[in-house]
Amino acid sequence: MMSQTLIITGMHRSGTSLTASFIQALGINLGENFFAADIFNAKGYFEDLDFLEFQRTILQNCCRQGEAGWTDWGWTESEWLDRDNFHNYIEPAKELIASRHQKSAFWGWKDPRTSLMLDFWEQLLPEARFLLVYRLPWDVADSILRLNSGIFTEHPEYPLKVWAFYNRHLLDFYARHSDRCILVNINTLLQSPTRLVELLETKLNLKVASDYEPARLKEIYDSSLFNSLGRQHPLVQLLQHIAPQYFSLLADLDRVADIPSDFSQEPTSGNISHPECLPLLLYRQAFENQGQLQNLYRQIQQDKIELESQIVQLKQENAILKSSKVWKLHRALSKIKKLAKIN
């Protein structure tokens, strides 16, 4: 039987983990040794650690060293990535692929970093199929900022920039290989999971579990862990004025997606005044203040530990002094002086 491979990717915090959990429930083997769940993703990441660490290493080595950004995600401010260097990793990539072929006839993996390496894997797996996931940009930014990670707290503008960087890669790859890809918006996917199953079977010609039931997604999906700001949220309204490029990219994605978002860009008029920028400024400032407060708390805790250590040391020195002959003589002289004053 010919092996089938499905690769799942999309920008970080875009619902790729949720999508991967759904895909695995359909009978596709996404790995055995997953990156552990944590407080930021209680349901699990469904990321094969071998692929995760492999791609992380490549992207970190192919970014411009010393430049501001987040190389763990393959992004720096210049958005320069040495893709020629990818060729140095072809042999270990082939070994990784071979190890998975041996384990399962229908396998794949999920890692957001794959978004930046789609051409690399397509050359090594010419028969592979791709499930590309995107989420509304402000929801991604909101989700990342809530992680309160140092680099994004310091630079709250980074999440939207990385979102655009990743999704430009998805859009470009989809334009060249649409017959082997499914491009879906996670928000709409959650409303119509059966549509994804149909696309996997008809467009990608993949045989998924025959016992699939729509209710299975509800068992996996926890709405409280996947929030959306909504189009009337002040941040969304403000971004539409001051950062229209993200709306344009979203529109481009929706235009070609197999399952597009239901977000419609409403026309705007007039210029935005400074007071109207207040919600975004406050939104950014809230996360900046949160980071500063955490740094202050850590400093206070460190000062507390140092003070407690000094107190212990002083008590020890005081105990030694009190047990010495000099201290006893000093106490005796003090008593004599007091008696002399009384008399």
N, C-alpha and C positions, 0 to 999 in steps of 0.2 A: 504493500500500500504506500502511495506517495505521501510524504510528510507535508503537512500544512502548517504554515507559520503566520501568526497574527501579531503585529507589533502595535502596541498602544502607547500614545504619547500626546503631549500637549503642555502648555505652560504650567508651572508649579501652581498649586492651589486652584486648579481649574476643574477639579472633579475627576481627574484621571484615576485616582485610587478607587473611587466609587464605581467608575466604569469598569475598571479591572476586576473588582469583586463580582460585578454582574457577569462579566465575560467568563470568569472562572466557574461561576455557577452554571454556565452553559456547557461545561465539560472541557474547556480549553486549559491545558496545563501551563500555568504562568510561572512555575518554579516551586521549589520545596523549601528553600532557605530564604525566607523573606526578611526584609528590614523590619525590625520590631515596631509594633504600635506604641504610641506615646500619647501624652495629653493633647497634642496638636492634631492627632489623627487616631482616635480611640478605636475605630473599626479596622485599622491596619492600612499599610501602604501598598501591599501586594507587589513589592519591588524585589526581584531576584537580586540578592546581594552581589553575585558575581558580575552581572551586567551593570548594576549600579556603580560598584567600585571601579570597574573597567572604564566606563564612560566618564566618571568623575575624574579619574586620573588623566585621561586624554584631554578633556576640556581644560583642566587646570594647567596642563603643560603647553597647551596651544593658545592660551590667552597671553596678552602682552604683560609680562611680569612687572610688578611694581605699580601698575596703573590702578586707579581707583575703580571699584566695582565689586562684583561678587563672582570670583573665578570658579567657585564650587558649582555655579550654574552656567559657567561658560560665558559670562557677560562682564565687560568692562565699559567704561564710559565711551570709549572710541568705537566699541562694538567690533573690534578687530579680532579675528580668529584665524589662526594659521591652519587652514584646512589641508594644505599640502603635507603637513606633519601627520595627518591621519593615516597616511600610507604606511607609516612605520609600525602601525598596530594591526595590520591585516592578518598576519599569521596567528597571533593570540586570539583574534576575533574568530578566525576559522576554527580554531580548537574549541572555543566556547560554543560555537554553533554545532559542531560535531558532537559535543558532549550532550547537547539537548536533543539532537536528532535520535540519538541512541535510546533516550529515555521515553520518548513519546512521539506518536504519529501526528498529534495535533498539539502544538505547543506555541509559546510566544513569550513576550515579556512586556512589562510596563515600566517606563522611566521617563519623566519629563525631559531629561537631558537628551534623549533620542531625537527630540525636535530639531536639534542643531546638527545631527549626524545622520539624517535620513538618507542622503545620497550614498554615504559610506555603507550603510547596511543594505541598501537596495542593490548595490553592485555585488555584494556577497550573497544576497538572498533574492535573486531575480524573480522567484515565484512567490515571494512573501506578499501578504496583504497588510494594509495599514488602517488603523482606526485612530483618526485625529480628532482631538477634543478641544474645544475652546469655550471660554466662559466670558461673561461680560467684564470688561476691563476694570470697572470700579469695584466689582465684587472681588476680583482677584486682589486688587490693591488693599481693599478693606481686610481681607483674610490674611494677607501677608503682614500688614501693620499690626494686626491683633496678636501676631506671634511675638511681638516686642523683641525682635532680634536686633542686635546692636547696629549692624550696618544699615538696616532699613529704618530704624528709629532715627539714626543720624541723617539719613537721606530719604525722607518720605516720598520723594519724587521717583525713586528708583523702581518701585514695583510696576508702575505704568510703562516705564521705558523698557523694562525687561519683557513685560507682556507684549508690547509691540514687536520687539526683537524676535521673540519666539513665534508669534503668530504670523509674522512675515515669512518665516521659514515654512510653516505649515501651508500657507496659501501658495507659495511658490512651488512646493513639492506637489501639492494637490493639482495645480494647473498642468503639471507635466505628467502626472500619473493618476489622473482621476479615475481611470478604469480599475485601478487596484486599491483605491482608497475610499474610506467613508469619512466624511467631515461632518461632525455633529456639534451642536451647541448643547452643553450639559443641562441647561435649564429646561429646554424643550424636550430633551431626551427623557428626563424624569417624568414628563407628562405622557410620553408615548413610547415606552420601552419595547413594545411589540414591533414598532416600526424599525428599530435597530436590528431585531432578530430577522425581520424580512429582508433587510438590506444585506446582512451577513450571508444569507442563503441565496438571494437572487443576484445582487450586484457582485459580490465577492465569491460566490459559488462555494461557500464553506458549509460543511455539514455540522450543525450544532446539535446540542442535546435535544432529542425528540420529545422529552417530557417537560419541556419548559412551560412554566405557568407565569402569567403576569404578576401574580401575587408575590413571586419570589423576590422581585426588586424591592417591594415594600418591606420585606424581612431584612434586607440589606441596608436600605436607605433610612437614615434618621434625619428628618427635616430640621431638627434643632441644631444639627451639626453643619448644615449647609444653607446659609442665609443669603438673601439677595436684598440689596438696598432699595430697589424699586426705582422706577424712572422719575418719581416725584421727590426723591431724596435730594436735599440741598447740594450734596456733593455732585450728584449726577447732573443736576441743573447747571451747576457752576462749571463743571468740566466741559459741558456742551459749548459754553462761551469761550473759555480760556484755553481749551485743548481739543479743538475739533478734529485733529488728526487721528485721535483714537476712535472717534465716531466713524470717520471715513474708513478706517481699517476694519472696524466691526461690520460696516455696511458691505465691504468687499467680501468678507467671510460669509456673511448671510446670503449674499447674492449667488454664491456657487455651492453653498453647503447642502448636503443631502438632508440634514435636519437642521435648519437655520433657527436662530433665536426669533422671538416674537417682538423684539424691540424695534420700534419705529421711530426714526429721528424726526422730531417735530421742528418745524422752521422757527428760527429765533429772529428777533428784530431789535435794533438799537444797540448801543454800546453798554457794556457792563461798568458800573461805577464802583469806586473803591469800597463803599459800605457793603455792596453785594458780595464782595470777595470774603467777607468776614467768616461765613460758614466754613469755607475751605481752609482759611488760615487757622480758625479755631480747631478744625479737625486735625490739621497737621500738628498744631501746637499741643493738642491733647496727648498725642503719642510722644512728642518730644519731651513734654513735661513728665510723662510716665517713665521714660528712660532716665531722665535726670533724677527723679525721685528714687528710682531703684539704685542708681549709682550712689546717691547720698545715703540711702539705707545701708548699702554695702560698706560705705566708708565709716558710718557710725558703728556698725557691727565690728569692723576691724579695730576702730579706736577703743571700743568696749573691751575687746579681747586683750589689747595691749595694756589698758589701764588695770584690768583684773590681774594680769601678769605682774605688773609693777606693784600692785597691792600685796600680792602673795610674797613677792621678793622683800618688800619692806617689812612685812610681818615676820618673815624668817630672820631678817637682820635684827629686828627689834627683840625677838626671842633670844638670839645669840647674845645681844648686848646685855639683856636683863640677867642672863645667867653668868655673866662675867664678874670678876672681882672688882673691876673698875666701877661697874654699875652699882654694885652693893655699897662700895665706899662712897659713891656719889649720893646715894640715898641716905646713908648715915650722916653725911655732912649737911645735907638739906634739913634733916630733922634737928640737928644741933643748932643750925641757924634759926630755925623756927622757934625753938625753945629759948634761945638767947634773946630774941625779939620780945617774947612774952615776958620774960623776967626783966 
